[in-house]
């Protein structure tokens, strides 16, 4: 018998006082040959005209301030004048490859307005702002170090969540599409109590997001690592939480890291669940998310199998963390089968098999 999920959710208030420890020094895992072959087969690989290493060729940078004059912790690199045209031309081609399979017509009237460099985080990404000179509409995309953890996270998210992800890999360079939305911490601070927003819908979305992260082993979903997308409906607003940081996929051993409910930054969402959801509705939303995952598993079963086979041969965590997680999940679910798991791929596969069994009951 599983631990009662709603009681665990309710107990978060006490447990949140404890610090859920995250490995801030997580290594950047290189893209293995089998993973690269998988990416090429499923058209995630490309020969890019600009690499992450090319963008690192700057000697100076100026702080990027927000509209209120506060430091954003991003910087604007200053490149040599003779390099700017080459970089900007290459970046427009990268954008065309990401958005339109390399069709350069979509960038005929666009220009690179700004390149930003992030000075915190594991992979120190670049954020590129591209603007349409005909109407001043702009878009962003990101260039990062290709970390296997992140790539696995995006693939699992693309296959098993309601969200599609667009990205490309070229050896040690990763290019990602911008995911629009209000950062979770900003949403809590400025939008959570909006009088037109139904708190039950917000609580429902957080429960489903919490369940999905736990099943797919997506860790460290603090409020600033996801965005809230708000869609007006004919009589209300719909909400969707989307992850924007996949660096902690399959890495940590502490099972609480894979449950967003345990992070203090997410406490306002937990409070909504406690205030507006009953045990019956809580369970219903978990079952809805599990059913959605099973439906996607069936439609993408061959690709999921290929990804599992690659993951089983890869090294993306330590034996100690793998042992800690399998023991933690064995105790959580009261299921000794977890103790036989040799790696993170086995744990993920067992999680998915559990979901399939539960949906069939």
Order of alpha helices (4+ residues) and beta strands (2+ residues): alpha-alpha-alpha-alpha-beta-beta-alpha-beta-beta-beta-alpha-beta-beta-beta-alpha-alpha-beta-beta-alpha-alpha-alpha-alpha-alpha
